[in-house]
Amino acid sequence: MDREAELEIVRRAYAKRIMFVAGVHDRRVEAAFASVARERFLGRGPWPILRWGPRVGPDTQPQSRLHL
């Protein structure tokens, strides 16, 4: 699987998760969330991830190592 295909899967999974947490059921909103390449807005890692306590993300290639 190429990098862009992997990122598309990650974006769709993220969108589904956000929709579930928010209680929103509109597929158009889900598609909008899935279409944004959020990884392009990240600087080089490591990144602090605040979820159930602070964590540190991977330090290289954020686009290929996103964890939801």
Beta strands, then each sheet from edge to edge (+ up, - down):
strand 1: 48-50
strand 2: 54-56
sheet 1: 1+ 2-
end
